[in-house]
């Protein structure tokens, strides 16, 4: 959340929702599903690099409930 808040347009975001996804190739096992309050698509496109870095750094644990936060990769 702190990394996203540094992106233009994300300053007022207070909630980030991630959605698990299959990762057969070892890629990110989650995707950014929503932020609150909503931001424009242009703002999301501007944050692609930060989101990609977060997806490379954090992964959801299979034992985490659906609303659980991401865990840092080792």
Biopython code that builds the backbone (N, CA, C, O; Angstrom):
import numpy as np
from Bio.PDB.StructureBuilder import StructureBuilder

atoms = [
    (1, "UNK", "N", (0.829, -1.182, 0.000)),
    (1, "UNK", "CA", (0.000, 0.000, 0.000)),
    (1, "UNK", "C", (0.875, 1.248, 0.000)),
    (1, "UNK", "O", (0.568, 2.220, -0.689)),
    (2, "UNK", "N", (1.941, 1.227, 0.753)),
    (2, "UNK", "CA", (2.810, 2.401, 0.824)),
    (2, "UNK", "C", (3.441, 2.697, -0.530)),
    (2, "UNK", "O", (3.571, 3.860, -0.914)),
    (3, "UNK", "N", (3.832, 1.657, -1.254)),
    (3, "UNK", "CA", (4.437, 1.859, -2.575)),
    (3, "UNK", "C", (3.415, 2.448, -3.537)),
    (3, "UNK", "O", (3.747, 3.341, -4.317)),
    (4, "UNK", "N", (2.187, 1.967, -3.497)),
    (4, "UNK", "CA", (1.151, 2.493, -4.384)),
    (4, "UNK", "C", (0.800, 3.932, -4.044)),
    (4, "UNK", "O", (0.538, 4.731, -4.943)),
    (5, "UNK", "N", (0.792, 4.271, -2.779)),
    (5, "UNK", "CA", (0.440, 5.629, -2.368)),
    (5, "UNK", "C", (1.427, 6.671, -2.884)),
    (5, "UNK", "O", (1.111, 7.860, -2.914)),
    (6, "UNK", "N", (2.604, 6.242, -3.284)),
    (6, "UNK", "CA", (3.582, 7.161, -3.843)),
    (6, "UNK", "C", (3.336, 7.432, -5.323)),
    (6, "UNK", "O", (3.939, 8.340, -5.894)),
    (7, "UNK", "N", (2.454, 6.651, -5.947)),
    (7, "UNK", "CA", (2.111, 6.855, -7.360)),
    (7, "UNK", "C", (1.076, 7.972, -7.473)),
    (7, "UNK", "O", (0.183, 8.093, -6.635)),
    (8, "UNK", "N", (1.209, 8.783, -8.519)),
    (8, "UNK", "CA", (0.234, 9.855, -8.756)),
    (8, "UNK", "C", (-1.170, 9.275, -8.858)),
    (8, "UNK", "O", (-1.401, 8.316, -9.595)),
    (9, "UNK", "N", (-2.099, 9.858, -8.122)),
    (9, "UNK", "CA", (-3.490, 9.430, -8.149)),
    (9, "UNK", "C", (-3.859, 8.437, -7.063)),
    (9, "UNK", "O", (-5.044, 8.201, -6.828)),
    (10, "UNK", "N", (-2.882, 7.853, -6.400)),
    (10, "UNK", "CA", (-3.149, 6.862, -5.350)),
    (10, "UNK", "C", (-3.050, 7.455, -3.944)),
    (10, "UNK", "O", (-3.193, 6.733, -2.957)),
    (11, "UNK", "N", (-2.811, 8.738, -3.848)),
    (11, "UNK", "CA", (-2.570, 9.364, -2.546)),
    (11, "UNK", "C", (-3.721, 9.146, -1.566)),
    (11, "UNK", "O", (-3.486, 8.997, -0.367)),
    (12, "UNK", "N", (-4.953, 9.125, -2.052)),
    (12, "UNK", "CA", (-6.122, 9.016, -1.165)),
    (12, "UNK", "C", (-6.653, 7.600, -1.020)),
    (12, "UNK", "O", (-7.641, 7.382, -0.320)),
    (13, "UNK", "N", (-6.013, 6.634, -1.671)),
    (13, "UNK", "CA", (-6.454, 5.242, -1.589)),
    (13, "UNK", "C", (-6.211, 4.727, -0.171)),
    (13, "UNK", "O", (-5.136, 4.922, 0.397)),
    (14, "UNK", "N", (-7.219, 4.072, 0.386)),
    (14, "UNK", "CA", (-7.091, 3.543, 1.749)),
    (14, "UNK", "C", (-7.357, 2.040, 1.820)),
    (14, "UNK", "O", (-7.227, 1.432, 2.882)),
    (15, "UNK", "N", (-7.731, 1.443, 0.686)),
    (15, "UNK", "CA", (-7.997, 0.002, 0.679)),
    (15, "UNK", "C", (-7.584, -0.580, -0.667)),
    (15, "UNK", "O", (-7.904, -0.032, -1.722)),
    (16, "UNK", "N", (-6.866, -1.704, -0.612)),
    (16, "UNK", "CA", (-6.448, -2.406, -1.820)),
    (16, "UNK", "C", (-6.958, -3.830, -1.722)),
    (16, "UNK", "O", (-6.745, -4.503, -0.713)),
    (17, "UNK", "N", (-7.632, -4.293, -2.767)),
    (17, "UNK", "CA", (-8.171, -5.641, -2.808)),
    (17, "UNK", "C", (-7.377, -6.445, -3.833)),
    (17, "UNK", "O", (-7.266, -6.038, -4.989)),
    (18, "UNK", "N", (-6.826, -7.579, -3.418)),
    (18, "UNK", "CA", (-6.114, -8.447, -4.348)),
    (18, "UNK", "C", (-6.930, -9.712, -4.547)),
    (18, "UNK", "O", (-7.656, -10.156, -3.657)),
    (19, "UNK", "N", (-6.792, -10.281, -5.736)),
    (19, "UNK", "CA", (-7.537, -11.491, -6.076)),
    (19, "UNK", "C", (-6.543, -12.583, -6.446)),
    (19, "UNK", "O", (-5.667, -12.366, -7.283)),
    (20, "UNK", "N", (-6.671, -13.764, -5.826)),
    (20, "UNK", "CA", (-5.769, -14.868, -6.170)),
    (20, "UNK", "C", (-5.973, -15.288, -7.625)),
    (20, "UNK", "O", (-7.067, -15.150, -8.172)),
    (21, "UNK", "N", (-4.913, -15.800, -8.243)),
    (21, "UNK", "CA", (-5.024, -16.353, -9.591)),
    (21, "UNK", "C", (-4.030, -17.497, -9.724)),
    (21, "UNK", "O", (-3.036, -17.564, -9.001)),
    (22, "UNK", "N", (-4.314, -18.391, -10.658)),
    (22, "UNK", "CA", (-3.417, -19.513, -10.908)),
    (22, "UNK", "C", (-2.119, -19.001, -11.508)),
    (22, "UNK", "O", (-2.115, -18.052, -12.292)),
    (23, "UNK", "N", (-1.023, -19.636, -11.133)),
    (23, "UNK", "CA", (0.275, -19.234, -11.668)),
    (23, "UNK", "C", (1.088, -20.462, -12.059)),
    (23, "UNK", "O", (2.092, -20.771, -11.418)),
    (24, "UNK", "N", (0.663, -21.158, -13.101)),
    (24, "UNK", "CA", (1.357, -22.395, -13.477)),
    (24, "UNK", "C", (2.813, -22.184, -13.879)),
    (24, "UNK", "O", (3.614, -23.113, -13.773)),
    (25, "UNK", "N", (3.168, -21.009, -14.328)),
    (25, "UNK", "CA", (4.534, -20.744, -14.766)),
    (25, "UNK", "C", (5.372, -20.074, -13.687)),
    (25, "UNK", "O", (6.470, -19.595, -13.970)),
    (26, "UNK", "N", (4.873, -20.032, -12.455)),
    (26, "UNK", "CA", (5.614, -19.414, -11.368)),
    (26, "UNK", "C", (5.524, -17.895, -11.365)),
    (26, "UNK", "O", (6.290, -17.225, -10.673)),
    (27, "UNK", "N", (4.598, -17.356, -12.131)),
    (27, "UNK", "CA", (4.413, -15.910, -12.153)),
    (27, "UNK", "C", (3.608, -15.480, -10.939)),
    (27, "UNK", "O", (3.338, -16.293, -10.055)),
    (28, "UNK", "N", (3.228, -14.227, -10.886)),
    (28, "UNK", "CA", (2.452, -13.703, -9.754)),
    (28, "UNK", "C", (1.181, -14.535, -9.568)),
    (28, "UNK", "O", (0.513, -14.900, -10.536)),
    (29, "UNK", "N", (0.863, -14.824, -8.309)),
    (29, "UNK", "CA", (-0.338, -15.613, -8.039)),
    (29, "UNK", "C", (-1.484, -14.734, -7.528)),
    (29, "UNK", "O", (-2.422, -15.219, -6.896)),
    (30, "UNK", "N", (-1.389, -13.443, -7.812)),
    (30, "UNK", "CA", (-2.468, -12.524, -7.435)),
    (30, "UNK", "C", (-2.510, -11.375, -8.431)),
    (30, "UNK", "O", (-1.547, -11.105, -9.148)),
    (31, "UNK", "N", (-3.649, -10.712, -8.449)),
    (31, "UNK", "CA", (-3.808, -9.535, -9.289)),
    (31, "UNK", "C", (-4.498, -8.447, -8.473)),
    (31, "UNK", "O", (-5.239, -8.742, -7.536)),
    (32, "UNK", "N", (-4.258, -7.224, -8.823)),
    (32, "UNK", "CA", (-4.911, -6.101, -8.157)),
    (32, "UNK", "C", (-6.350, -6.057, -8.650)),
    (32, "UNK", "O", (-6.588, -5.810, -9.832)),
    (33, "UNK", "N", (-7.308, -6.292, -7.766)),
    (33, "UNK", "CA", (-8.709, -6.377, -8.161)),
    (33, "UNK", "C", (-9.434, -5.040, -8.017)),
    (33, "UNK", "O", (-10.287, -4.707, -8.840)),
    (34, "UNK", "N", (-9.103, -4.279, -6.987)),
    (34, "UNK", "CA", (-9.810, -3.013, -6.761)),
    (34, "UNK", "C", (-9.040, -2.164, -5.764)),
    (34, "UNK", "O", (-8.258, -2.671, -4.960)),
    (35, "UNK", "N", (-9.276, -0.876, -5.833)),
    (35, "UNK", "CA", (-8.775, 0.059, -4.832)),
    (35, "UNK", "C", (-9.929, 0.963, -4.435)),
    (35, "UNK", "O", (-10.828, 1.240, -5.229)),
    (36, "UNK", "N", (-9.884, 1.415, -3.194)),
    (36, "UNK", "CA", (-10.934, 2.327, -2.713)),
    (36, "UNK", "C", (-10.294, 3.537, -2.086)),
    (36, "UNK", "O", (-9.367, 3.375, -1.291)),
    (37, "UNK", "N", (-10.726, 4.728, -2.391)),
    (37, "UNK", "CA", (-11.705, 5.021, -3.436)),
    (37, "UNK", "C", (-11.135, 4.707, -4.820)),
    (37, "UNK", "O", (-9.921, 4.613, -5.000)),
    (38, "UNK", "N", (-12.025, 4.549, -5.780)),
    (38, "UNK", "CA", (-11.627, 4.196, -7.136)),
    (38, "UNK", "C", (-10.695, 5.238, -7.731)),
    (38, "UNK", "O", (-10.725, 6.413, -7.364)),
    (39, "UNK", "N", (-9.869, 4.776, -8.657)),
    (39, "UNK", "CA", (-8.984, 5.672, -9.398)),
    (39, "UNK", "C", (-9.250, 5.468, -10.890)),
    (39, "UNK", "O", (-9.765, 4.427, -11.298)),
    (40, "UNK", "N", (-8.903, 6.453, -11.688)),
    (40, "UNK", "CA", (-9.093, 6.368, -13.136)),
    (40, "UNK", "C", (-8.189, 5.299, -13.734)),
    (40, "UNK", "O", (-7.150, 4.963, -13.167)),
    (41, "UNK", "N", (-8.593, 4.773, -14.877)),
    (41, "UNK", "CA", (-7.786, 3.775, -15.573)),
    (41, "UNK", "C", (-6.412, 4.321, -15.929)),
    (41, "UNK", "O", (-5.427, 3.583, -15.909)),
    (42, "UNK", "N", (-6.335, 5.597, -16.251)),
    (42, "UNK", "CA", (-5.055, 6.209, -16.585)),
    (42, "UNK", "C", (-4.106, 6.162, -15.380)),
    (42, "UNK", "O", (-2.902, 5.962, -15.540)),
    (43, "UNK", "N", (-4.650, 6.346, -14.193)),
    (43, "UNK", "CA", (-3.844, 6.272, -12.961)),
    (43, "UNK", "C", (-3.342, 4.838, -12.767)),
    (43, "UNK", "O", (-2.185, 4.629, -12.402)),
    (44, "UNK", "N", (-4.211, 3.854, -13.011)),
    (44, "UNK", "CA", (-3.799, 2.454, -12.901)),
    (44, "UNK", "C", (-2.693, 2.128, -13.900)),
    (44, "UNK", "O", (-1.724, 1.450, -13.559)),
    (45, "UNK", "N", (-2.835, 2.607, -15.123)),
    (45, "UNK", "CA", (-1.799, 2.364, -16.130)),
    (45, "UNK", "C", (-0.475, 2.996, -15.705)),
    (45, "UNK", "O", (0.590, 2.428, -15.950)),
    (46, "UNK", "N", (-0.535, 4.155, -15.075)),
    (46, "UNK", "CA", (0.665, 4.816, -14.605)),
    (46, "UNK", "C", (1.372, 4.062, -13.496)),
    (46, "UNK", "O", (2.568, 4.251, -13.276)),
    (47, "UNK", "N", (0.637, 3.206, -12.796)),
    (47, "UNK", "CA", (1.201, 2.452, -11.668)),
    (47, "UNK", "C", (1.595, 1.034, -12.059)),
    (47, "UNK", "O", (1.964, 0.241, -11.192)),
    (48, "UNK", "N", (1.525, 0.697, -13.339)),
    (48, "UNK", "CA", (1.826, -0.673, -13.780)),
    (48, "UNK", "C", (3.179, -1.175, -13.297)),
    (48, "UNK", "O", (3.303, -2.318, -12.858)),
    (49, "UNK", "N", (4.187, -0.325, -13.380)),
    (49, "UNK", "CA", (5.527, -0.743, -12.971)),
    (49, "UNK", "C", (5.594, -1.095, -11.497)),
    (49, "UNK", "O", (6.214, -2.089, -11.120)),
    (50, "UNK", "N", (4.960, -0.288, -10.666)),
    (50, "UNK", "CA", (4.948, -0.545, -9.217)),
    (50, "UNK", "C", (4.164, -1.816, -8.925)),
    (50, "UNK", "O", (4.587, -2.634, -8.108)),
    (51, "UNK", "N", (3.024, -1.988, -9.587)),
    (51, "UNK", "CA", (2.206, -3.190, -9.382)),
    (51, "UNK", "C", (2.984, -4.434, -9.801)),
    (51, "UNK", "O", (2.951, -5.448, -9.105)),
    (52, "UNK", "N", (3.686, -4.365, -10.937)),
    (52, "UNK", "CA", (4.493, -5.503, -11.401)),
    (52, "UNK", "C", (5.590, -5.839, -10.393)),
    (52, "UNK", "O", (5.843, -7.011, -10.114)),
    (53, "UNK", "N", (6.234, -4.818, -9.852)),
    (53, "UNK", "CA", (7.270, -5.049, -8.841)),
    (53, "UNK", "C", (6.680, -5.707, -7.595)),
    (53, "UNK", "O", (7.279, -6.626, -7.037)),
    (54, "UNK", "N", (5.522, -5.245, -7.160)),
    (54, "UNK", "CA", (4.864, -5.853, -6.001)),
    (54, "UNK", "C", (4.496, -7.309, -6.281)),
    (54, "UNK", "O", (4.623, -8.159, -5.400)),
    (55, "UNK", "N", (4.039, -7.602, -7.505)),
    (55, "UNK", "CA", (3.686, -8.977, -7.858)),
    (55, "UNK", "C", (4.914, -9.885, -7.870)),
    (55, "UNK", "O", (4.808, -11.074, -7.570)),
    (56, "UNK", "N", (6.069, -9.338, -8.211)),
    (56, "UNK", "CA", (7.301, -10.125, -8.198)),
    (56, "UNK", "C", (7.815, -10.327, -6.776)),
    (56, "UNK", "O", (8.516, -11.301, -6.500)),
    (57, "UNK", "N", (7.473, -9.419, -5.886)),
    (57, "UNK", "CA", (8.007, -9.427, -4.527)),
    (57, "UNK", "C", (7.122, -10.188, -3.544)),
    (57, "UNK", "O", (7.632, -10.800, -2.606)),
    (58, "UNK", "N", (5.823, -10.159, -3.743)),
    (58, "UNK", "CA", (4.878, -10.767, -2.801)),
    (58, "UNK", "C", (4.070, -11.852, -3.474)),
    (58, "UNK", "O", (3.745, -11.761, -4.658)),
    (59, "UNK", "N", (3.747, -12.892, -2.701)),
    (59, "UNK", "CA", (2.866, -13.940, -3.188)),
    (59, "UNK", "C", (1.862, -14.297, -2.103)),
    (59, "UNK", "O", (2.152, -14.189, -0.912)),
    (60, "UNK", "N", (0.684, -14.722, -2.526)),
    (60, "UNK", "CA", (-0.319, -15.169, -1.570)),
    (60, "UNK", "C", (-0.001, -16.600, -1.173)),
    (60, "UNK", "O", (0.387, -17.412, -2.013)),
    (61, "UNK", "N", (-0.163, -16.902, 0.081)),
    (61, "UNK", "CA", (0.016, -18.256, 0.570)),
    (61, "UNK", "C", (-1.250, -19.044, 0.276)),
    (61, "UNK", "O", (-2.350, -18.501, 0.378)),
    (62, "UNK", "N", (-1.116, -20.305, -0.084)),
    (62, "UNK", "CA", (-2.283, -21.145, -0.390)),
    (62, "UNK", "C", (-3.177, -21.311, 0.831)),
    (62, "UNK", "O", (-4.373, -21.561, 0.685)),
    (63, "UNK", "N", (-2.628, -21.179, 2.018)),
    (63, "UNK", "CA", (-3.420, -21.350, 3.233)),
    (63, "UNK", "C", (-4.112, -20.060, 3.673)),
    (63, "UNK", "O", (-4.922, -20.080, 4.601)),
    (64, "UNK", "N", (-3.802, -18.941, 3.017)),
    (64, "UNK", "CA", (-4.422, -17.669, 3.390)),
    (64, "UNK", "C", (-5.880, -17.653, 2.964)),
    (64, "UNK", "O", (-6.216, -18.133, 1.882)),
    (65, "UNK", "N", (-6.749, -17.104, 3.808)),
    (65, "UNK", "CA", (-8.134, -16.922, 3.388)),
    (65, "UNK", "C", (-8.188, -15.922, 2.234)),
    (65, "UNK", "O", (-7.238, -15.159, 2.058)),
    (66, "UNK", "N", (-9.257, -15.898, 1.446)),
    (66, "UNK", "CA", (-9.339, -15.028, 0.274)),
    (66, "UNK", "C", (-9.049, -13.555, 0.554)),
    (66, "UNK", "O", (-8.487, -12.876, -0.306)),
    (67, "UNK", "N", (-9.406, -13.047, 1.709)),
    (67, "UNK", "CA", (-9.209, -11.631, 1.997)),
    (67, "UNK", "C", (-7.854, -11.348, 2.666)),
    (67, "UNK", "O", (-7.587, -10.224, 3.090)),
    (68, "UNK", "N", (-7.016, -12.365, 2.752)),
    (68, "UNK", "CA", (-5.736, -12.189, 3.441)),
    (68, "UNK", "C", (-4.782, -11.331, 2.626)),
    (68, "UNK", "O", (-4.930, -11.189, 1.412)),
    (69, "UNK", "N", (-3.803, -10.762, 3.314)),
    (69, "UNK", "CA", (-2.813, -9.921, 2.653)),
    (69, "UNK", "C", (-1.708, -10.766, 2.034)),
    (69, "UNK", "O", (-1.510, -11.923, 2.402)),
    (70, "UNK", "N", (-1.009, -10.179, 1.108)),
    (70, "UNK", "CA", (0.101, -10.859, 0.434)),
    (70, "UNK", "C", (1.264, -11.052, 1.400)),
    (70, "UNK", "O", (1.442, -10.280, 2.341)),
    (71, "UNK", "N", (2.032, -12.070, 1.158)),
    (71, "UNK", "CA", (3.211, -12.372, 1.968)),
    (71, "UNK", "C", (4.455, -12.139, 1.116)),
    (71, "UNK", "O", (4.474, -12.473, -0.068)),
    (72, "UNK", "N", (5.470, -11.577, 1.709)),
    (72, "UNK", "CA", (6.710, -11.255, 0.990)),
    (72, "UNK", "C", (7.394, -12.537, 0.529)),
    (72, "UNK", "O", (7.538, -13.484, 1.303)),
    (73, "UNK", "N", (7.818, -12.566, -0.742)),
    (73, "UNK", "CA", (8.536, -13.728, -1.288)),
    (73, "UNK", "C", (9.940, -13.765, -0.734)),
    (73, "UNK", "O", (10.510, -12.724, -0.409)),
    (74, "UNK", "N", (10.504, -14.955, -0.624)),
    (74, "UNK", "CA", (11.876, -15.121, -0.143)),
    (74, "UNK", "C", (12.765, -15.636, -1.202)),
    (74, "UNK", "O", (13.957, -15.835, -0.966)),
]
sb = StructureBuilder()
sb.init_structure("model")
sb.init_model(0)
sb.init_chain("A")
sb.init_seg("    ")
for serial, (resi, resn, name, xyz) in enumerate(atoms, 1):
    if name == "N":
        sb.init_residue(resn, " ", resi, " ")
    sb.init_atom(name, np.array(xyz, "f"), 0.0, 1.0, " ", f" {name:<3s}", serial, name[0])
structure = sb.get_structure()
